[in-house]
Amino acid sequence: HPVTDVQFNSMGDRVVTGSNLDGTVRIWSMDRNYTASVHLILDLSEQDDVTGGQAAAAGAAAQATLTRSGRRGGPRTNNTSLTPKVHNVAWTCDDARIITVQSITGSKNIFEAGKATRLKVWDAMTGDLLRIIWSISEVTSGCLVRHPFNPCFAVTAGEDGFVNVWNIEGEELVAKVALKDDDDRPAEIIDV
């Protein structure tokens, strides 16, 4: 499974990898010589009830269970044709959480597609899903940057031309800026 995103944590002893082809995110913990490692696989479909869309931080964490393979399990959508796709991953500046930007593919339902792009916040030690911020964009938001000093904030941007600042603890959008190209159309943001 090709890795499409990789980042060290601030301490340099852990790495998070993501693949937008198979929707897999792994957190790798390494020894000082980078010779031995263990990894935890985040289940991006966890709590993806695309018809209900309700996920409470406490409920999501309580329902997650570690299976023998090390993969986090939990309630799944009944629609097995939906595939999670990770667009970006980042550590919070305190290394306590992982943030993913993801969507689901395989849906032709307008209701599901409108909710498809979301932020998920994970506990970086246990892999527990802590919260979901639904519907961060109507199109793909492929850019994700953590705040350098405050672990509660992150920035997303994408094909819709908006740069969004999120309070991931409060699950709220705190600022939104529209960027335009020379023809006054939304600027497609590829990287921030």
SULBEL-V224959 format. One line per field, one symbol per residue. ss: DSSP state (H for helix, E for strand, L for the rest). psi: psi as a letter, one per 40 degrees, with the letter a starting at -180 (. if undefined). A space follows every 50 residues. Layout:
# SULBEL-V224959
ss->???
psi->???
This chain:
# SULBEL-V224959
ss->LLLLEEEELLLLLEEEEEELLLLEEEEEEELLLLLLEEEEEEELLLLLLL LLLLLLHHHHHHHLEELLLLEEELLLLLLLLLEEEEEEEEELLLLLEEEE EEEEELLLLHHHHHLLEEEEEEELLLLLEEEEEEEEELLLLLEEEELLLL LLEEEEELLLLEEEEEELLLLEEEEEEELELLLLLELLLLLL
psi->hhhehhhiideeeiihiihedefhhihhhiidefdiiiihhhgeehegge ddfhhiddddddehihideehhiahiiegeehhihhdiiiiideedihhi hiiiiehehdddddedhihihiheddehhdihhifeieahgehhhihddh eeiihiiaeeeihhhihddefiheihhhhiadefihhhhdi.
